[in-house]
Amino acid sequence: MKKIIDKITYILVIALISISCHDDLDQSPIDPDSFTEEDVFANADEAKSALAKLYASLALTGQEGPAGDADISDIDEGTSQFTRMLFTLNELTTDTAVNGWGDPGLADLHGLYWSSSNDFTEAMYSRLGQEVSFCNSFIENAGALSGTEAESFVAEARFLRAYAYYNLIDLYANVPLVTVVETALPEQSSREELFNFVETELLEIQDLLPTSNEYGRVDQVAAWALLSRLYLNAEVWTGQDRSTDCITYSNNVINSSYSIHSTDVNGNGYAYDDLFLADNDTNGAQNEFIFVINFDGLQSQTYGGPTFLIKGGIGGSMDPTEFGVNGGWAGTRTTSALVNKFDSEGGDNRAMFYTDGQSLEIEKIAPFTQGYAITKFKNVDSQGIQGNDKSGEFADTDLPIIRLAEIYLNYAEAVLRGGTGGDLNTAVGLINELRDRAYTDLDGDISTGDLTLDFVLDERARELYWEGVRRTDLIRYDYFTTNSYLWPFKGDQPNGIAVDSYRNIFPIPFNVISTNPNIQQNDGY
């Protein structure tokens, strides 16, 4: 799939989003060289290229590589890339990240004082809406093809649509549910209606997806993994505890062919860092990746993705060449709240911080040297060789969206929340498997008495920081907006303060409400 992305052309995008409203307009072109939707969906082989666009829409931002012909207007093209926006909304708003750039609206996010016209919340809404639109078009057209391969393609598209709606539920709560290509203004749906839709879709496609698939494409286990996530957050989103269902589908994933990567490939004494290197599609880390977004420094260039995570986090006295890139943007660092979750005596190799010339505490967010830098993501492979783009401008490192380690943590949390069908000793064993990898010996092991909900939350921070789930985790624990847990500059105050609870969700973009009278703004905005 990684090699298919660069073959997608502008005309294919037009074909995907073109809509014929009346049967009398459904005419074949006279020009035999004209490439239309008929050609794209002529058979399963052609449809596979269209399917690639659905995956590519989560990695790329337009039709001319990194910049020049953006899919989304009114925001810097690289900024609007999906995984960059996921980091911005789900990590920068929390204890794991700060950024000192002066982009309008960026400081508002870490300070938790954004408005309904924030550029970043608008861009993410547009990005997810675009993905839903592309998926709807593909499902409608590929659904007319016969054969098990086409059926499997449609199931993949339904997964990607469900994943887009999962994020819309999480970030915006009450958005329109649109499953067909139409021109009418959609009605607004409730969070519970959207939850039920995503749940039903994933349950229906779990047996339509292949039991295994080529790297970068989803399979049956991906549906189970997203159900595990969905059920873990069900009480926040619907008012119903679904911990038992979370355990059921976490077990399905845990008992699948995926495995925790534990082989130290680059020979530095531990395996965790292999997950975030430029060859993580081949170095063994891929066996842990259930849903991953592919990047290539030559074939899929973007100023989001791993390029943003790596270059955005390099500044001060850091040497960019050690990270396989040609420079740093001196932006993102972390707070002492994350640093202090790691053993003060060391030993946890997941604590990937750059401290030389960096202060632990942050007095002002703007200077890069305030706050430890993060060295988790690199554009070098297991042998220390730079990624494919030898200029160092764009990175190759693939970004896992769901990996097996998260499902281990989901299982443990669901057990502690009272779900049936799980086992506390099993949960401890799963946590210790992750900690054994982190500590490279048994010093990090815990016992059943150590396993509490707060311990699991802290372990999630240690294992999953900067992977796009932190805000969701804090909301589930009622820590995101309350004074139960404070971190530096929460609420725009150095020591942190509570903020209004309506900020647990983002506003519906102003331009959406102004053009669709069916949409009501979320409370508080």
ZAMARGU-4260 file (C-alpha; in steps of 0.2 Angstrom, whole numbers, plus 5000, padded with zeros to 4 digits):
<rodrens>
0) 5000/5000/5000 | 5015/5012/5003 | 5020/5011/4985 | 5002/5013/4979 | 5000/5030/4987
5) 5011/5040/4974 | 5001/5033/4960 | 4985/5042/4964 | 4982/5057/4952 | 4972/5072/4953
10) 4959/5065/4941 | 4956/5051/4953 | 4952/5063/4967 | 4939/5071/4956 | 4932/5054/4951
15) 4930/5050/4969 | 4920/5066/4974 | 4911/5069/4958 | 4892/5067/4960 | 4879/5064/4947
20) 4862/5070/4954 | 4851/5063/4940 | 4850/5047/4930 | 4849/5057/4913 | 4867/5064/4917
25) 4875/5047/4919 | 4882/5047/4902 | 4898/5039/4896 | 4911/5052/4889 | 4914/5053/4870
30) 4932/5056/4872 | 4940/5038/4874 | 4955/5046/4883 | 4944/5053/4897 | 4946/5045/4914
35) 4930/5044/4924 | 4922/5036/4939 | 4916/5022/4927 | 4935/5018/4924 | 4940/5019/4942
40) 4926/5006/4947 | 4927/4996/4932 | 4933/4981/4942 | 4941/4976/4958 | 4959/4979/4952
45) 4955/4997/4947 | 4945/5000/4963 | 4960/4996/4973 | 4968/5012/4967 | 4953/5021/4973
50) 4954/5012/4990 | 4972/5018/4991 | 4966/5036/4991 | 4955/5033/5007 | 4971/5028/5016
55) 4981/5042/5008 | 4969/5055/5014 | 4975/5051/5032 | 4993/5054/5027 | 4993/5067/5013
60) 4986/5085/5012 | 4984/5088/4993 | 4988/5084/4975 | 5006/5091/4974 | 5015/5083/4987
65) 5019/5093/5003 | 5011/5109/4997 | 5004/5118/4982 | 4986/5111/4979 | 4978/5108/4996
70) 4963/5098/5000 | 4958/5110/5014 | 4958/5129/5012 | 4961/5143/5025 | 4975/5134/5034
75) 4993/5130/5031 | 4993/5114/5021 | 5005/5104/5031 | 4997/5110/5047 | 4980/5102/5042
80) 4988/5084/5039 | 4978/5071/5050 | 4991/5064/5062 | 4998/5082/5065 | 4980/5088/5069
85) 4978/5072/5080 | 4993/5077/5090 | 4988/5095/5091 | 4971/5092/5098 | 4974/5076/5108
90) 4992/5079/5115 | 4995/5098/5114 | 4980/5101/5125 | 4987/5090/5139 | 5002/5087/5150
95) 5012/5079/5137 | 5016/5093/5125 | 5018/5112/5123 | 5023/5122/5108 | 5030/5139/5107
100) 5026/5144/5090 | 5016/5160/5087 | 5003/5153/5075 | 4986/5161/5079 | 4976/5149/5090
105) 4990/5137/5094 | 4993/5143/5112 | 4975/5143/5115 | 4975/5124/5114 | 4988/5120/5128
110) 4980/5134/5138 | 4962/5127/5136 | 4955/5143/5130 | 4951/5140/5112 | 4936/5149/5103
115) 4923/5142/5091 | 4934/5149/5076 | 4950/5141/5081 | 4959/5136/5065 | 4965/5119/5071
120) 4948/5113/5077 | 4941/5119/5061 | 4954/5110/5050 | 4952/5093/5059 | 4933/5094/5057
125) 4936/5097/5038 | 4949/5083/5037 | 4938/5070/5045 | 4923/5076/5035 | 4933/5074/5019
130) 4938/5056/5024 | 4919/5052/5027 | 4915/5060/5010 | 4928/5050/5001 | 4923/5034/5010
135) 4905/5036/5006 | 4908/5038/4987 | 4919/5023/4987 | 4907/5012/4996 | 4893/5017/4985
140) 4903/5014/4969 | 4913/4999/4974 | 4897/4991/4982 | 4891/4988/4964 | 4906/4977/4960
145) 4904/4958/4963 | 4916/4946/4971 | 4924/4943/4988 | 4939/4955/4984 | 4927/4970/4981
150) 4917/4965/4996 | 4933/4966/5007 | 4938/4983/4999 | 4921/4990/5004 | 4923/4983/5022
155) 4940/4992/5023 | 4932/5008/5017 | 4918/5006/5030 | 4932/5004/5044 | 4940/5020/5038
160) 4923/5029/5039 | 4920/5021/5056 | 4937/5027/5062 | 4933/5045/5055 | 4917/5045/5065
165) 4926/5038/5080 | 4936/5054/5080 | 4921/5065/5077 | 4912/5058/5092 | 4928/5060/5103
170) 4932/5078/5097 | 4915/5086/5093 | 4902/5074/5100 | 4886/5079/5090 | 4889/5080/5071
175) 4879/5075/5056 | 4879/5056/5052 | 4881/5055/5033 | 4883/5038/5025 | 4877/5041/5007
180) 4882/5054/4993 | 4869/5068/4993 | 4867/5086/4991 | 4854/5090/5005 | 4860/5098/5021
185) 4862/5084/5034 | 4853/5084/5051 | 4863/5084/5067 | 4865/5067/5076 | 4868/5064/5094
190) 4884/5057/5102 | 4874/5041/5106 | 4867/5039/5089 | 4885/5041/5081 | 4892/5028/5094
195) 4878/5016/5089 | 4883/5018/5071 | 4901/5015/5073 | 4898/5000/5084 | 4886/4992/5072
200) 4898/4996/5057 | 4912/4987/5066 | 4902/4972/5071 | 4895/4970/5054 | 4912/4971/5045
205) 4922/4961/5057 | 4919/4945/5047 | 4920/4954/5030 | 4938/4960/5033 | 4952/4949/5029
210) 4960/4939/5043 | 4976/4946/5037 | 4981/4960/5025 | 4996/4968/5017 | 5005/4980/5028
215) 4996/4997/5030 | 4979/4990/5027 | 4967/4985/5040 | 4961/4967/5044 | 4948/4959/5055
220) 4959/4963/5071 | 4958/4981/5067 | 4939/4981/5069 | 4941/4972/5086 | 4954/4984/5091
225) 4943/4999/5087 | 4929/4991/5096 | 4940/4989/5111 | 4944/5008/5111 | 4925/5012/5108
230) 4919/5002/5122 | 4932/5009/5134 | 4925/5026/5131 | 4907/5021/5131 | 4902/5028/5148
235) 4909/5045/5143 | 4900/5046/5127 | 4884/5037/5130 | 4882/5035/5149 | 4883/5016/5148
240) 4898/5006/5155 | 4904/4994/5142 | 4919/4987/5151 | 4914/4969/5148 | 4913/4972/5129
245) 4930/4980/5130 | 4937/4965/5138 | 4929/4954/5125 | 4936/4962/5110 | 4953/4966/5119
250) 4954/4947/5121 | 4951/4944/5103 | 4965/4956/5099 | 4977/4949/5112 | 4974/4931/5106
255) 4977/4936/5087 | 4993/4934/5077 | 4999/4952/5083 | 5013/4952/5095 | 5023/4964/5106
260) 5039/4969/5098 | 5053/4964/5110 | 5068/4961/5100 | 5082/4974/5101 | 5085/4977/5083
265) 5097/4992/5083 | 5107/4985/5097 | 5105/4999/5110 | 5099/4987/5124 | 5080/4989/5122
270) 5067/4987/5109 | 5054/5001/5112 | 5063/5013/5102 | 5062/5002/5086 | 5044/5006/5085
275) 5047/5023/5080 | 5062/5021/5067 | 5062/5024/5049 | 5061/5005/5045 | 5047/5001/5057
280) 5038/4993/5043 | 5051/4979/5042 | 5061/4979/5058 | 5049/4968/5068 | 5039/4983/5075
285) 5026/4980/5061 | 5020/4965/5071 | 5013/4976/5084 | 5005/4988/5073 | 4986/4985/5071
290) 4982/5001/5061 | 4996/5011/5055 | 4998/5026/5043 | 5012/5024/5030 | 5024/5038/5026
295) 5039/5039/5013 | 5051/5053/5012 | 5050/5053/4993 | 5034/5045/4988 | 5022/5053/5001
300) 5029/5070/5006 | 5020/5080/5020 | 5025/5093/5033 | 5014/5084/5045 | 5016/5065/5049
305) 5033/5060/5056 | 5041/5075/5048 | 5032/5086/5060 | 5034/5075/5075 | 5053/5074/5072
310) 5058/5091/5066 | 5045/5100/5076 | 5053/5093/5092 | 5071/5098/5087 | 5079/5114/5094
315) 5092/5120/5106 | 5108/5110/5106 | 5100/5095/5098 | 5109/5088/5082 | 5096/5085/5068
320) 5108/5073/5059 | 5106/5061/5074 | 5087/5061/5069 | 5090/5059/5050 | 5083/5076/5046
325) 5091/5092/5039 | 5085/5104/5053 | 5073/5107/5067 | 5058/5119/5069 | 5061/5122/5088
330) 5043/5119/5093 | 5036/5105/5103 | 5043/5099/5120 | 5035/5091/5135 | 5031/5096/5153
335) 5037/5090/5170 | 5021/5082/5173 | 5025/5068/5160 | 5044/5068/5165 | 5039/5065/5183
340) 5029/5049/5178 | 5045/5040/5175 | 5055/5032/5188 | 5067/5045/5195 | 5081/5033/5197
345) 5080/5029/5179 | 5078/5012/5171 | 5063/5015/5160 | 5069/5016/5143 | 5053/5024/5137
350) 5058/5040/5145 | 5066/5047/5129 | 5070/5065/5134 | 5083/5077/5128 | 5089/5087/5143
355) 5106/5095/5138 | 5102/5114/5139 | 5084/5111/5143 | 5075/5115/5159 | 5063/5103/5167
360) 5051/5117/5172 | 5043/5129/5160 | 5042/5147/5165 | 5037/5153/5148 | 5031/5142/5134
365) 5039/5151/5119 | 5058/5147/5122 | 5062/5130/5116 | 5075/5127/5130 | 5061/5127/5143
370) 5054/5109/5145 | 5062/5093/5140 | 5063/5088/5122 | 5056/5072/5115 | 5067/5060/5106
375) 5055/5046/5103 | 5053/5048/5084 | 5068/5047/5072 | 5071/5046/5053 | 5085/5033/5054
380) 5083/5015/5052 | 5089/5001/5064 | 5106/5002/5057 | 5107/5021/5059 | 5104/5025/5041
385) 5094/5040/5036 | 5077/5037/5027 | 5074/5038/5009 | 5074/5056/5007 | 5093/5059/5008
390) 5090/5078/5009 | 5083/5075/5026 | 5068/5086/5022 | 5054/5072/5024 | 5054/5057/5035
395) 5049/5039/5032 | 5044/5033/5049 | 5026/5026/5049 | 5015/5031/5063 | 5005/5018/5072
400) 4987/5023/5076 | 4982/5007/5086 | 4995/4995/5092 | 4994/4980/5103 | 5002/4988/5118
405) 4987/5000/5119 | 4975/4985/5119 | 4984/4977/5134 | 4981/4993/5143 | 4963/4994/5138
410) 4961/4976/5145 | 4969/4981/5161 | 4958/4996/5163 | 4942/4988/5159 | 4946/4974/5172
415) 4948/4987/5185 | 4932/4996/5180 | 4923/4980/5184 | 4921/4972/5167 | 4917/4953/5168
420) 4926/4940/5158 | 4943/4947/5163 | 4956/4942/5176 | 4967/4954/5187 | 4982/4942/5186
425) 4981/4942/5167 | 4980/4961/5167 | 4996/4962/5178 | 5005/4950/5166 | 5001/4960/5151
430) 5007/4976/5160 | 5023/4967/5165 | 5026/4962/5147 | 5026/4980/5142 | 5037/4985/5157
435) 5049/4971/5154 | 5052/4978/5137 | 5054/4995/5144 | 5066/4990/5158 | 5075/4976/5149
440) 5075/4966/5165 | 5062/4962/5179 | 5065/4977/5189 | 5049/4986/5182 | 5037/4972/5187
445) 5022/4976/5197 | 5010/4965/5208 | 4991/4964/5209 | 4992/4976/5223 | 5001/4989/5212
450) 4988/4989/5198 | 4975/5003/5201 | 4966/5014/5189 | 4978/5028/5191 | 4993/5017/5189
455) 4985/5011/5172 | 4983/5030/5167 | 5001/5034/5171 | 5007/5018/5162 | 4997/5024/5147
460) 5006/5040/5147 | 5023/5031/5148 | 5019/5019/5134 | 5008/5030/5122 | 5014/5048/5124
465) 5013/5058/5108 | 5003/5045/5099 | 4987/5054/5099 | 4977/5047/5114 | 4981/5057/5129
470) 4967/5070/5129 | 4954/5055/5127 | 4962/5046/5142 | 4961/5061/5153 | 4943/5064/5149
475) 4939/5046/5153 | 4946/5049/5171 | 4938/5066/5173 | 4955/5074/5174 | 4955/5084/5158
480) 4946/5100/5164 | 4944/5097/5183 | 4956/5102/5197 | 4959/5083/5201 | 4974/5083/5190
485) 4984/5099/5186 | 4999/5101/5174 | 5010/5116/5169 | 5000/5130/5160 | 4983/5120/5161
490) 4970/5134/5160 | 4984/5146/5154 | 4992/5147/5172 | 5010/5141/5176 | 5004/5129/5190
495) 4988/5124/5181 | 4970/5127/5185 | 4953/5119/5182 | 4943/5125/5167 | 4925/5124/5162
500) 4919/5106/5158 | 4912/5110/5141 | 4930/5110/5135 | 4929/5091/5136 | 4923/5093/5118
505) 4928/5105/5104 | 4916/5117/5096 | 4907/5114/5079 | 4916/5126/5067 | 4908/5142/5065
510) 4907/5140/5046 | 4898/5124/5047 | 4885/5131/5058 | 4883/5147/5047 | 4880/5137/5032
515) 4869/5123/5039 | 4854/5129/5050 | 4851/5111/5056 | 4867/5111/5066 | 4867/5118/5084
520) 4883/5123/5093 | 4890/5113/5107 | 4886/5120/5124 | 4898/5133/5131 | 4903/5140/5114
</rodrens>
